[in-house]
Amino acid sequence: MHQNAIVDLRSDTVTRPTPAMRAAMSIAELGDDVFGDDPTVNRLQERAAELFGCEAALFFPSGTQSNLAALMSHCQRGDEVIVGQEAHTYRYEAGGGAVLGSIQPQPLANLPDGSLNLGEVESAIKPDDSHFARTRLLALENSIGGRVLDRAYLHAAVELAERRGLATHLDGARIFNAAVKLGIHVKDLCRGFDTVSVCLSKGLGAPAGTVLVGRRDVISRARRMRKILGGAMRQAGVIAAAGLYAIDHHVERLAEDHANAERLAQGLGRLDFEVEPPQTNMVFVKIPKEACAPLVEYLKAEGVLALAGPRMRLCTHLDVDAAGIDRAVNAFAGFLARGAVESRGVL
């Protein structure tokens, strides 16, 4: 990384395609995905299905659309999904399941490790009574807020859902981060889920795109839901080529992002910031409310981008190397040294 390059820690969605990824995109074979004849999209879908041990896969522009199509494929109007309060599908997707799918969410509090208490999940399942929405789906997320749900927990959740007649969906926006952290193949980590939404545009570094994998019948319904939600793209192979490249070249390197997150956490800890120990590529730092805006402004002037908040999330990714992490730590140190926080009496 060049010394004057921006160190962007706002999200792992900010990455640019690497030169090799751009080259793969430039030579992608193209067709019309609405007709199902874009060969590169088809290769991506086949590759994703094989990778996750699923029958079929479907390419989407975004994870939000993929998650919503999955929910609408599992649930009819008036059905219910059990989901965590912190889940992206519940908190950060504009209520799409309720607005467009007429699906009732039954949110439960996430435990500190990001999981749901399975006893509470079972208690939340409604009886077969016309007074209640029909509980049809359990939706989990892995990783969630940088925290990883292990295979034993996921197995128990799937087993509970099967025993109680529920379908299961996993928001795997950062599922590869979870798999790399645990040292387990995604096929084994996600085994048993009816659908998994897999983002290519976060840690893997593609410019856009998400693949929904699952049973063939559910993916067939999801294709119709995708049409309702805006449809397929046309010559989408240009983007799908980036996804293929990302799957083949950017999975194992996620360990570097995790190491850089740990490097960042340790550096900020030495400055006496209160830092939550990272598991994957996300570092959460507690910042006094009054210091948030001045800190972000100072960091920006130093070439470091971050989002303001009293629980500031800093994301590492393939566009930030160890030198960039050190620049970020030095920028935080400079803010403290300048006396900006102390002069406001907030730290």
TIPAMAR-97736 format. One record per residue: x, y, z of N, C-alpha, C in turn; residue in one letter. Coordinates in pm, whole numbers. Layout:
TIPAMAR-97736
     n_c1     n_c2     n_c3    ca_c1    ca_c2    ca_c3     c_c1     c_c2     c_c3   resn
        X        Y        Z        X        Y        Z        X        Y        Z      A
...
END
This chain:
TIPAMAR-97736
     n_c1     n_c2     n_c3    ca_c1    ca_c2    ca_c3     c_c1     c_c2     c_c3   resn
       85     -119        0        0        0        0       88      124        0      M
       59      219      -87      133      344      -93      108      424       35      H
      211      492       83      202      566      209       87      666      208      Q
       54      722       92      -51      824       85     -188      766       51      N
     -197      633       37     -325      572        4     -422      585      122      A
     -549      591       89     -652      597      193     -662      461      261      I
     -669      461      391     -693      339      468     -841      342      504      V
     -919      265      432    -1065      269      446    -1111      154      534      D
    -1150      185      655    -1192       85      752    -1343       87      775      L
    -1416      156      688    -1561      168      706    -1632       34      692      R
    -1589      -47      597    -1654     -175      571    -1565     -257      479      S
    -1588     -388      474    -1518     -472      378    -1590     -474      243      D
    -1689     -387      227    -1758     -373       98    -1691     -268        9      T
    -1590     -199       58    -1532      -86      -15    -1419     -128     -108      V
    -1387     -255     -113    -1274     -301     -193    -1295     -276     -342      T
    -1184     -256     -412    -1186     -247     -557    -1137     -379     -616      R
    -1186     -415     -735    -1134     -537     -798     -983     -529     -818      P
     -915     -637     -791     -771     -643     -816     -747     -645     -967      T
     -625     -613    -1011     -595     -620    -1155     -628     -756    -1215      P
     -597     -863    -1144     -626     -996    -1197     -777    -1020    -1206      A
     -852     -969    -1110     -997     -982    -1115    -1054     -902    -1232      M
    -1002     -782    -1252    -1046     -701    -1367    -1017     -772    -1498      R
     -902     -839    -1505     -867     -912    -1628     -966    -1025    -1652      A
    -1002    -1096    -1544    -1100    -1204    -1558    -1235    -1149    -1603      A
    -1274    -1032    -1553    -1399     -971    -1593    -1397     -930    -1740      M
    -1282     -885    -1786    -1273     -832    -1923    -1286     -940    -2029      S
    -1256    -1065    -1993    -1262    -1173    -2093    -1379    -1268    -2067      I
    -1469    -1229    -1977    -1581    -1318    -1943    -1670    -1344    -2063      A
    -1709    -1470    -2080    -1810    -1505    -2180    -1946    -1455    -2132      E
    -2021    -1397    -2224    -2147    -1335    -2185    -2265    -1391    -2262      L
    -2379    -1385    -2196    -2506    -1418    -2258    -2612    -1334    -2191      G
    -2736    -1379    -2195    -2844    -1307    -2130    -2896    -1391    -2016      D
    -2868    -1347    -1893    -2903    -1429    -1777    -3053    -1442    -1758      D
    -3131    -1347    -1810    -3277    -1360    -1800    -3323    -1485    -1876      V
    -3255    -1515    -1986    -3284    -1637    -2061    -3207    -1758    -2007      F
    -3121    -1733    -1907    -3045    -1842    -1848    -2928    -1887    -1932      G
    -2883    -1803    -2026    -2777    -1849    -2116    -2649    -1765    -2105      D
    -2628    -1702    -1990    -2499    -1640    -1967    -2406    -1748    -1911      D
    -2307    -1792    -1988    -2225    -1906    -1944    -2145    -1879    -1818      P
    -2103    -1756    -1798    -2023    -1726    -1679    -2110    -1726    -1553      T
    -2230    -1673    -1564    -2324    -1681    -1451    -2354    -1826    -1419      V
    -2377    -1906    -1522    -2408    -2046    -1499    -2291    -2119    -1433      N
    -2168    -2086    -1475    -2052    -2149    -1411    -2042    -2109    -1265      R
    -2069    -1982    -1236    -2065    -1937    -1096    -2168    -2011    -1013      L
    -2289    -2023    -1064    -2395    -2091     -991    -2360    -2238     -968      Q
    -2307    -2303    -1071    -2267    -2443    -1056    -2154    -2458     -956      E
    -2058    -2366     -964    -1943    -2370     -873    -1988    -2349     -729      R
    -2078    -2253     -707    -2125    -2225     -572    -2204    -2343     -516      A
    -2291    -2400     -598    -2370    -2515     -552    -2279    -2631     -512      A
    -2178    -2656     -594    -2084    -2764     -563    -2005    -2735     -437      E
    -1962    -2610     -423    -1880    -2570     -309    -1955    -2589     -177      L
    -2086    -2561     -178    -2165    -2570      -55    -2240    -2703      -44      F
    -2219    -2791     -141    -2285    -2921     -135    -2435    -2912     -151      G
    -2481    -2816     -233    -2625    -2794     -253    -2666    -2833     -394      C
    -2795    -2846     -414    -2846    -2890     -543    -2843    -2780     -648      E
    -2858    -2655     -607    -2870    -2547     -706    -2827    -2416     -642      A
    -2808    -2316     -728    -2769    -2183     -682    -2826    -2079     -777      A
    -2838    -1956     -729    -2894    -1847     -809    -2820    -1718     -776      L
    -2781    -1646     -882    -2702    -1524     -869    -2793    -1404     -850      F
    -2759    -1320     -751    -2835    -1198     -721    -2743    -1077     -722      F
    -2798     -958     -747    -2716     -837     -739    -2666     -807     -598      P
    -2747     -841     -495    -2712     -801     -359    -2755     -906     -259      S
    -2693     -898     -140    -2732     -987      -33    -2870     -957       22      G
    -2907     -830       23    -3041     -794       68    -3148     -859      -18      T
    -3129     -855     -150    -3226     -917     -239    -3225    -1069     -224      Q
    -3107    -1125     -209    -3095    -1270     -192    -3164    -1317      -64      S
    -3140    -1248       46    -3205    -1285      171    -3356    -1275      161      N
    -3404    -1167      101    -3547    -1147       91    -3611    -1253        2      L
    -3547    -1284     -109    -3600    -1389     -197    -3605    -1522     -124      A
    -3506    -1549      -41    -3506    -1673       35    -3622    -1676      134      A
    -3640    -1566      209    -3750    -1561      304    -3884    -1580      234      L
    -3901    -1515      120    -4027    -1525       47    -4045    -1661      -19      M
    -3936    -1732      -38    -3946    -1867      -95    -3984    -1970       12      S
    -3946    -1942      135    -3979    -2034      244    -4115    -2004      306      H
    -4158    -1879      304    -4277    -1836      378    -4385    -1783      284      C
    -4509    -1810      318    -4622    -1750      250    -4667    -1628      331      Q
    -4760    -1551      273    -4814    -1436      345    -4877    -1482      476      R
    -4843    -1412      584    -4897    -1448      715    -4813    -1548      791      G
    -4707    -1601      728    -4617    -1691      798    -4517    -1610      880      D
    -4444    -1681      965    -4353    -1615     1059    -4212    -1672     1047      E
    -4115    -1582     1063    -3974    -1621     1068    -3919    -1585     1206      V
    -3850    -1677     1269    -3779    -1651     1394    -3638    -1605     1358      I
    -3598    -1492     1415    -3474    -1427     1373    -3416    -1350     1491      V
    -3287    -1324     1488    -3223    -1249     1595    -3244    -1099     1583      G
    -3247    -1033     1696    -3262     -886     1698    -3148     -817     1623      Q
    -3031     -877     1624    -2915     -817     1559    -2897     -862     1414      E
    -2981     -951     1369    -2964    -1008     1235    -2983     -903     1127      A
    -2901     -912     1024    -2910     -818      913    -3048     -826      848      H
    -3102     -946      835    -3233     -963      771    -3343     -894      849      T
    -3324     -878      979    -3426     -812     1061    -3401     -663     1078      Y
    -3277     -625     1104    -3247     -488     1144    -3207     -396     1029      R
    -3140     -450      928    -3075     -364      830    -3126     -380      687      Y
    -3240     -445      668    -3290     -465      532    -3428     -406      513      E
    -3451     -293      584    -3567     -207      563    -3701     -279      582      A
    -3701     -385      660    -3827     -456      685    -3885     -521      562      G
    -3799     -557      466    -3847     -609      339    -3934     -733      352      G
    -3899     -822      446    -3980     -943      463    -4124     -910      497      G
    -4144     -810      584    -4279     -769      622    -4345     -685      513      A
    -4269     -592      456    -4326     -499      358    -4363     -570      228      V
    -4273     -650      175    -4294     -712       44    -4338     -857       52      L
    -4304     -925      160    -4339    -1067      172    -4455    -1094      265      G
    -4503     -991      336    -4609    -1010      437    -4571    -1120      536      S
    -4441    -1126      569    -4389    -1225      662    -4370    -1157      798      I
    -4423    -1221      901    -4410    -1164     1035    -4277    -1207     1097      Q
    -4194    -1111     1139    -4073    -1149     1211    -4102    -1172     1358      P
    -4042    -1275     1413    -4044    -1297     1558    -3900    -1283     1606      Q
    -3860    -1159     1642    -3720    -1139     1680    -3694    -1186     1822      P
    -3575    -1244     1841    -3529    -1286     1972    -3395    -1219     1999      L
    -3364    -1199     2126    -3237    -1136     2163    -3121    -1228     2130      A
    -3019    -1173     2065    -2897    -1249     2043    -2817    -1256     2172      N
    -2757    -1370     2196    -2668    -1386     2310    -2536    -1314     2280      L
    -2451    -1291     2379    -2325    -1220     2355    -2239    -1281     2244      P
    -2249    -1412     2224    -2169    -1474     2118    -2236    -1468     1981      D
    -2352    -1402     1973    -2423    -1387     1847    -2528    -1493     1820      G
    -2530    -1598     1899    -2626    -1706     1878    -2762    -1671     1936      S
    -2861    -1753     1907    -2991    -1746     1972    -3001    -1862     2070      L
    -3062    -1837     2184    -3088    -1945     2279    -3190    -2039     2216      N
    -3150    -2164     2194    -3238    -2255     2122    -3362    -2293     2203      L
    -3353    -2283     2335    -3472    -2302     2416    -3573    -2192     2390      G
    -3525    -2068     2377    -3614    -1957     2344    -3669    -1971     2202      E
    -3587    -2021     2112    -3635    -2044     1976    -3752    -2141     1978      V
    -3736    -2252     2048    -3843    -2351     2050    -3968    -2295     2119      E
    -3949    -2217     2223    -4064    -2158     2293    -4138    -2057     2205      S
    -4066    -1996     2110    -4126    -1894     2023    -4207    -1953     1909      A
    -4193    -2084     1885    -4270    -2148     1777    -4417    -2151     1816      I
    -4499    -2097     1728    -4642    -2083     1760    -4715    -2216     1745      K
    -4817    -2238     1827    -4900    -2358     1810    -4985    -2349     1685      P
    -5032    -2462     1639    -5117    -2467     1520    -5256    -2419     1559      D
    -5274    -2288     1555    -5396    -2224     1602    -5421    -2103     1514      D
    -5543    -2082     1474    -5575    -1974     1380    -5550    -1835     1439      S
    -5528    -1828     1569    -5500    -1698     1629    -5358    -1650     1599      H
    -5272    -1743     1562    -5129    -1710     1551    -5082    -1716     1407      F
    -4977    -1639     1381    -4904    -1658     1256    -4841    -1797     1258      A
    -4827    -1855     1140    -4767    -1988     1131    -4614    -1974     1128      R
    -4549    -2032     1227    -4403    -2027     1230    -4350    -2125     1125      T
    -4275    -2071     1029    -4230    -2154      917    -4079    -2160      902      R
    -4007    -2061      957    -3866    -2048      921    -3782    -2003     1040      L
    -3662    -2059     1052    -3561    -2012     1143    -3448    -1953     1059      L
    -3417    -1826     1081    -3313    -1759     1004    -3199    -1718     1097      A
    -3079    -1765     1066    -2960    -1733     1143    -2861    -1657     1055      L
    -2754    -1610     1116    -2652    -1536     1043    -2514    -1578     1092      E
    -2420    -1597      998    -2285    -1640     1032    -2186    -1590      928      N
    -2089    -1509      967    -2070    -1453     1100    -2172    -1341     1125      S
    -2187    -1304     1252    -2281    -1198     1286    -2209    -1096     1374      I
    -2195     -976     1323    -2120     -874     1393    -1978     -917     1422      G
    -1919     -991     1328    -1782    -1038     1344    -1768    -1162     1429      G
    -1877    -1209     1489    -1872    -1327     1576    -1910    -1452     1497      R
    -1845    -1560     1530    -1860    -1684     1453    -1946    -1785     1530      V
    -2044    -1842     1461    -2123    -1952     1518    -2061    -2082     1473      L
    -2027    -2170     1569    -1955    -2292     1533    -2050    -2400     1483      D
    -1989    -2506     1432    -2066    -2613     1369    -2159    -2683     1469      R
    -2112    -2702     1591    -2196    -2772     1690    -2326    -2696     1714      A
    -2317    -2564     1726    -2438    -2484     1747    -2528    -2490     1624      Y
    -2470    -2475     1506    -2551    -2476     1385    -2619    -2612     1367      L
    -2549    -2718     1399    -2608    -2852     1390    -2728    -2863     1484      H
    -2712    -2813     1606    -2823    -2819     1702    -2941    -2736     1655      A
    -2914    -2620     1594    -3022    -2534     1545    -3097    -2601     1431      A
    -3024    -2659     1338    -3088    -2728     1225    -3167    -2848     1274      V
    -3112    -2920     1370    -3182    -3037     1424    -3313    -2996     1490      E
    -3311    -2886     1566    -3433    -2835     1627    -3535    -2797     1521      L
    -3491    -2726     1419    -3582    -2683     1313    -3645    -2802     1243      A
    -3565    -2903     1212    -3619    -3022     1145    -3720    -3092     1233      E
    -3688    -3103     1361    -3780    -3171     1454    -3912    -3098     1466      R
    -3911    -2964     1455    -4032    -2886     1469    -4093    -2844     1335      R
    -4042    -2897     1226    -4102    -2872     1096    -4075    -2735     1038      G
    -3963    -2674     1076    -3928    -2542     1024    -3824    -2554      914      L
    -3831    -2466      816    -3723    -2451      720    -3613    -2367      784      A
    -3495    -2369      725    -3382    -2294      779    -3313    -2214      669      T
    -3281    -2090      703    -3203    -2003      613    -3086    -1947      690      H
    -2970    -1943      624    -2851    -1886      684    -2804    -1767      601      L
    -2803    -1650      665    -2743    -1533      602    -2592    -1550      618      D
    -2529    -1593      511    -2385    -1617      512    -2310    -1508      439      G
    -2348    -1384      465    -2281    -1273      398    -2129    -1283      414      A
    -2086    -1326      533    -1943    -1344      560    -1915    -1487      605      R
    -1979    -1582      538    -1965    -1722      578    -1823    -1772      558      I
    -1752    -1719      458    -1615    -1763      437    -1523    -1716      549      F
    -1550    -1597      604    -1474    -1553      721    -1493    -1650      837      N
    -1617    -1693      857    -1645    -1787      965    -1574    -1919      941      A
    -1579    -1968      817    -1517    -2097      786    -1366    -2091      803      A
    -1304    -1982      758    -1159    -1968      772    -1121    -1960      919      V
    -1198    -1885      996    -1171    -1874     1140    -1177    -2011     1207      K
    -1276    -2091     1173    -1296    -2221     1236    -1209    -2331     1175      L
    -1150    -2303     1058    -1072    -2405      990    -1156    -2519      938      G
    -1275    -2486      887    -1369    -2587      839    -1420    -2546      701      I
    -1449    -2642      616    -1499    -2613      482    -1643    -2563      492      H
    -1678    -2469      406    -1814    -2413      412    -1921    -2520      390      V
    -1889    -2622      312    -1987    -2730      290    -2022    -2797      422      K
    -1922    -2818      506    -1946    -2882      635    -2008    -2784      735      D
    -1964    -2660      731    -2016    -2561      824    -2165    -2535      803      L
    -2208    -2536      678    -2347    -2500      644    -2437    -2622      623      C
    -2387    -2739      648    -2465    -2860      620    -2599    -2857      693      R
    -2705    -2891      619    -2838    -2901      677    -2928    -2782      653      G
    -2870    -2666      621    -2953    -2549      594    -3022    -2563      459      F
    -3148    -2521      455    -3223    -2528      329    -3172    -2426      229      D
    -3131    -2308      276    -3074    -2206      188    -2963    -2133      263      T
    -2865    -2087      187    -2757    -2003      240    -2733    -1890      141      V
    -2731    -1768      190    -2701    -1650      107    -2554    -1616      125      S
    -2480    -1614       14    -2334    -1602       18    -2290    -1476      -56      V
    -2243    -1375       16    -2198    -1251      -48    -2058    -1269     -106      C
    -2039    -1214     -225    -1910    -1215     -292    -1842    -1078     -283      L
    -1917     -977     -240    -1871     -838     -246    -1819     -786     -113      S
    -1805     -872      -14    -1751     -829      115    -1607     -878      124      K
    -1579     -971      211    -1441    -1014      228    -1376    -1069      103      G
    -1456    -1126       14    -1398    -1185     -106    -1361    -1080     -211      L
    -1414     -960     -200    -1363     -851     -281    -1421     -833     -420      G
    -1528     -904     -455    -1592     -879     -584    -1667     -746     -578      A
    -1688     -679     -693    -1754     -548     -689    -1902     -555     -656      P
    -1965     -669     -676    -2109     -684     -646    -2141     -833     -656      A
    -2258     -867     -604    -2309    -1001     -628    -2316    -1090     -504      G
    -2423    -1169     -500    -2448    -1268     -395    -2507    -1392     -461      T
    -2473    -1507     -409    -2528    -1633     -460    -2612    -1696     -350      V
    -2733    -1735     -386    -2819    -1810     -295    -2807    -1957     -333      L
    -2769    -2041     -238    -2756    -2184     -263    -2858    -2258     -178      V
    -2900    -2375     -229    -2996    -2452     -152    -3058    -2565     -231      G
    -3169    -2614     -181    -3242    -2720     -249    -3297    -2669     -382      R
    -3307    -2758     -478    -3350    -2718     -612    -3490    -2657     -613      R
    -3581    -2714     -534    -3717    -2662     -536    -3724    -2522     -476      D
    -3645    -2497     -371    -3645    -2364     -310    -3580    -2263     -403      V
    -3472    -2302     -468    -3405    -2211     -561    -3496    -2181     -680      I
    -3577    -2275     -720    -3673    -2250     -827    -3774    -2144     -784      S
    -3823    -2153     -662    -3913    -2049     -612    -3841    -1916     -598      R
    -3714    -1922     -558    -3636    -1799     -542    -3618    -1728     -675      A
    -3611    -1804     -784    -3599    -1741     -916    -3723    -1656     -945      R
    -3838    -1707     -910    -3961    -1629     -928    -3962    -1508     -835      R
    -3918    -1528     -711    -3912    -1416     -617    -3815    -1309     -667      M
    -3705    -1352     -725    -3609    -1255     -779    -3674    -1171     -887      R
    -3757    -1231     -968    -3829    -1157    -1071    -3922    -1054    -1009      K
    -3994    -1093     -907    -4084    -1001     -838    -4007     -884     -778      I
    -3886     -913     -731    -3807     -812     -662    -3719     -729     -756      L
    -3739     -743     -884    -3662     -661     -979    -3601     -737    -1093      G
    -3595     -869    -1081    -3549     -949    -1193    -3400     -973    -1195      G
    -3359    -1051    -1294    -3218    -1081    -1315    -3152     -966    -1390      A
    -3021     -969    -1393    -2947     -878    -1479    -2927     -945    -1615      M
    -2888     -871    -1714    -2871     -928    -1848    -2733     -991    -1864      R
    -2637     -919    -1919    -2503     -975    -1938    -2427     -969    -1804      Q
    -2477    -1044    -1709    -2426    -1039    -1572    -2295    -1116    -1556      A
    -2252    -1183    -1663    -2128    -1258    -1654    -2007    -1171    -1623      G
    -2015    -1043    -1658    -1905     -952    -1625    -1884     -948    -1474      V
    -1993     -946    -1398    -1984     -944    -1252    -1960    -1085    -1199      I
    -2026    -1183    -1260    -2010    -1321    -1214    -1865    -1367    -1226      A
    -1794    -1317    -1327    -1652    -1354    -1344    -1571    -1308    -1224      A
    -1605    -1190    -1171    -1537    -1143    -1051    -1566    -1235     -934      A
    -1690    -1282     -923    -1725    -1373     -816    -1651    -1505     -826      G
    -1639    -1558     -947    -1564    -1681     -967    -1419    -1663     -927      L
    -1362    -1551     -970    -1223    -1524     -934    -1208    -1513     -783      Y
    -1301    -1445     -719    -1295    -1427     -574    -1301    -1561     -500      A
    -1391    -1649     -542    -1403    -1780     -478    -1275    -1860     -493      I
    -1212    -1849     -609    -1092    -1929     -637     -964    -1872     -577      D
     -962    -1740     -550     -835    -1678     -512     -838    -1599     -381      H
     -954    -1567     -328     -958    -1475     -214    -1012    -1535      -85      H
    -1031    -1666      -81    -1086    -1726       41     -977    -1746      145      V
     -871    -1815      111     -767    -1845      209     -702    -1719      264      E
     -695    -1613      181     -630    -1490      225     -712    -1415      330      R
     -836    -1457      355     -914    -1394      461     -844    -1403      596      L
     -759    -1503      612     -682    -1515      736     -594    -1392      756      A
     -549    -1330      648     -470    -1207      659     -555    -1094      718      E
     -680    -1085      675     -769     -983      729     -791    -1004      879      D
     -806    -1130      918     -826    -1160     1059     -702    -1122     1140      H
     -585    -1151     1084     -460    -1115     1152     -446     -963     1162      A
     -486     -893     1058     -479     -746     1061     -578     -689     1161      N
     -694     -753     1175     -790     -707     1276     -731     -723     1416      A
     -664     -834     1439     -599     -855     1568     -488     -752     1590      E
     -413     -722     1483     -307     -621     1492     -366     -484     1527      R
     -479     -453     1466     -546     -326     1494     -597     -321     1638      L
     -660     -430     1682     -713     -435     1818     -602     -419     1921      A
     -490     -485     1898     -379     -475     1993     -322     -334     1995      Q
     -310     -273     1875     -258     -138     1868     -346      -38     1940      G
     -476      -50     1922     -569       41     1990     -574       12     2139      L
     -559     -115     2174     -557     -151     2316     -438      -88     2387      G
     -324      -81     2319     -207      -18     2379     -227      132     2401      R
     -323      189     2327     -356      331     2345     -464      350     2451      L
     -501      241     2517     -600      242     2625     -743      262     2576      D
     -768      236     2447     -906      230     2401     -967       98     2449      F
    -1097      100     2474    -1167      -22     2512    -1206      -96     2384      E
    -1143     -209     2360    -1157     -282     2235    -1211     -421     2262      V
    -1311     -462     2184    -1361     -599     2194    -1268     -692     2115      E
    -1222     -801     2174    -1132     -892     2102    -1197     -941     1973      P
    -1133     -922     1857    -1194     -963     1731    -1183    -1113     1708      P
    -1281    -1168     1639    -1276    -1307     1596    -1242    -1317     1448      Q
    -1293    -1222     1370    -1269    -1228     1226    -1209    -1095     1180      T
    -1277    -1023     1092    -1220     -902     1033    -1284     -774     1086      N
    -1353     -783     1198    -1418     -665     1255    -1365     -635     1394      M
    -1330     -508     1414    -1284     -461     1544    -1384     -358     1594      V
    -1433     -376     1715    -1528     -282     1775    -1459     -207     1889      F
    -1466      -75     1882    -1398       11     1977    -1502      104     2041      V
    -1498      115     2173    -1590      206     2241    -1531      347     2242      K
    -1610      441     2191    -1568      580     2181    -1673      666     2252      I
    -1631      757     2341    -1730      848     2402    -1808      921     2294      P
    -1938      934     2316    -2027      991     2215    -1978     1127     2166      K
    -1931     1210     2260    -1889     1345     2224    -1763     1345     2138      E
    -1687     1234     2142    -1562     1229     2068    -1578     1169     1929      A
    -1692     1110     1899    -1708     1036     1774    -1683     1124     1651      C
    -1756     1233     1640    -1744     1317     1521    -1605     1379     1509      A
    -1547     1436     1618    -1411     1490     1606    -1309     1384     1569      P
    -1324     1264     1621    -1230     1157     1590    -1236     1120     1443      L
    -1357     1101     1391    -1372     1064     1251    -1317     1173     1160      V
    -1339     1298     1196    -1287     1409     1118    -1134     1410     1118      E
    -1076     1386     1235     -930     1384     1245     -872     1267     1164      Y
     -933     1150     1178     -885     1033     1104     -889     1058      954      L
     -996     1119      907    -1008     1147      764     -896     1238      717      K
     -863     1338      796     -754     1429      760     -621     1355      753      A
     -612     1243      828     -490     1163      828     -495     1049      726      E
     -600     1047      643     -610      945      540     -669      813      586      G
     -744      816      697     -808      696      750     -958      720      757      V
    -1036      634      694    -1181      649      692    -1245      551      790      L
    -1338      603      870    -1412      521      966    -1551      579      981      A
    -1643      497     1029    -1779      541     1055    -1792      581     1201      L
    -1858      693     1225    -1873      742     1361    -1970      655     1439      A
    -1946      642     1567    -2038      570     1654    -1973      540     1786      G
    -2050      535     1894    -1993      505     2026    -1940      362     2035      P
    -1989      274     1950    -1930      140     1933    -1882      133     1788      R
    -1766      190     1767    -1713      208     1632    -1668       75     1574      M
    -1719       43     1455    -1678      -79     1386    -1571      -46     1282      R
    -1460     -116     1291    -1351     -101     1196    -1332     -235     1126      L
    -1339     -233      993    -1330     -357      915    -1199     -364      838      C
    -1133     -478      846    -1016     -503      764    -1058     -580      639      T
     -977     -567      534    -1011     -630      406     -889     -631      316      H
     -905     -679      193     -790     -701      107     -725     -572       57      L
     -790     -458       75     -729     -331       36     -657     -263      152      D
     -647     -330      266     -575     -274      381     -473     -377      427      V
     -345     -341      420     -240     -432      464     -192     -392      603      D
      -89     -462      650      -38     -436      785       13     -293      800      A
       75     -241      694      122     -102      700        5       -5      714      A
     -105      -35      647     -224       48      662     -281       42      802      G
     -276      -75      862     -322      -88     1001     -237       -2     1093      I
     -106       -5     1071      -18       76     1156      -45      225     1136      D
      -75      265     1013     -111      406      989     -237      443     1065      R
     -333      352     1066     -458      379     1137     -433      392     1287      A
     -353      302     1344     -322      310     1487     -251      441     1518      V
     -159      480     1431      -86      606     1452     -181      725     1445      N
     -282      716     1359     -379      825     1348     -462      836     1477      A
     -502      723     1532     -573      725     1660     -483      785     1769      F
     -357      745     1766     -263      798     1865     -246      948     1849      A
     -241      993     1724     -228     1136     1699     -346     1215     1751      G
     -462     1157     1740     -582     1224     1792     -572     1242     1942      F
     -527     1138     2010     -512     1148     2155     -401     1246     2192      L
     -291     1238     2119     -177     1324     2150     -209     1471     2130      A
     -292     1498     2032     -330     1636     2005     -412     1695     2118      R
     -461     1609     2203     -540     1655     2316     -684     1684     2280      G
     -729     1635     2160     -864     1669     2116     -969     1612     2210      A
     -947     1492     2259    -1046     1432     2347    -1037     1492     2485      V
     -913     1501     2539     -897     1552     2676     -950     1695     2690      E
     -927     1778     2585     -969     1916     2594    -1120     1930     2601      S
    -1190     1823     2557    -1338     1826     2566    -1385     1757     2693      R
    -1290     1702     2767    -1327     1641     2894    -1412     1518     2879      G
    -1390     1443     2769    -1476     1326     2746    -1400     1196     2758      V
    -1271     1202     2792    -1197     1077     2804    -1088     1095     2911      L
END
